[in-house]
């Protein structure tokens, strides 16, 4: 199951730090924004704001949203 919201459909990939990089299903590129009340790792702005560097979530936050991790 992938996570979907008004910005698209997303999946996750575990990175070397053990966190989850959130990627767009269609393009495979990093997600810049999610319609969710979570905070990317190391950011004081929620995922509802634009993150041009991409969004990385803790495993707990990714699981809370139901993001499928490959």
C-alpha positions in Angstrom: 0.0 0.0 0.0 1.3 3.4 -0.9 0.6 6.7 0.9 -1.5 9.1 -1.2 -2.6 12.7 -0.5 -3.5 15.8 -2.6 0.2 16.0 -3.7 0.4 12.5 -5.1 1.3 8.9 -4.2 4.4 8.1 -2.3 6.6 5.2 -1.1 9.7 5.1 1.1 13.2 3.8 0.9 15.4 3.3 3.9 18.6 5.3 3.8 22.0 4.7 5.4 20.9 6.6 8.6 18.0 4.2 9.1 15.4 6.9 8.2 13.0 6.8 5.3 13.4 8.9 2.2 9.9 9.7 0.8 9.7 9.3 -3.0 7.0 9.9 -5.6 5.5 6.7 -7.1 5.3 8.0 -10.7 8.8 9.7 -11.0 10.8 8.1 -8.2 12.0 11.6 -7.3 12.1 12.9 -3.7 8.8 14.2 -2.3 8.9 18.0 -1.6 5.6 18.2 0.3 3.1 16.0 2.0 -0.4 16.8 3.3 0.4 15.4 6.7 1.2 16.6 10.2 4.7 15.2 10.5 8.1 16.8 10.6 11.0 15.7 8.4 14.1 14.6 10.2 16.2 17.7 11.1 13.5 20.2 10.1 11.5 22.6 12.2 8.9 22.9 9.4 6.2 20.3 8.9 5.9 18.3 5.7 3.0 20.6 4.7 5.7 23.2 3.8 7.9 22.9 0.7 11.1 21.0 1.2 13.2 21.4 -2.0 15.9 19.0 -0.6 13.3 16.3 -0.2 11.5 14.8 2.7 13.1 12.2 5.1 10.9 10.8 7.9 11.7 8.8 10.9 10.6 5.1 10.6 7.9 5.8 13.2 6.4 8.8 11.3 6.5 6.8 8.0 4.7 3.9 9.7 2.1 6.3 11.2 1.3 7.5 7.7 1.3 4.0 6.2 4.1 4.7 3.8 5.3 1.4 2.2 9.0 1.0 2.6 10.9 -1.0 0.0 
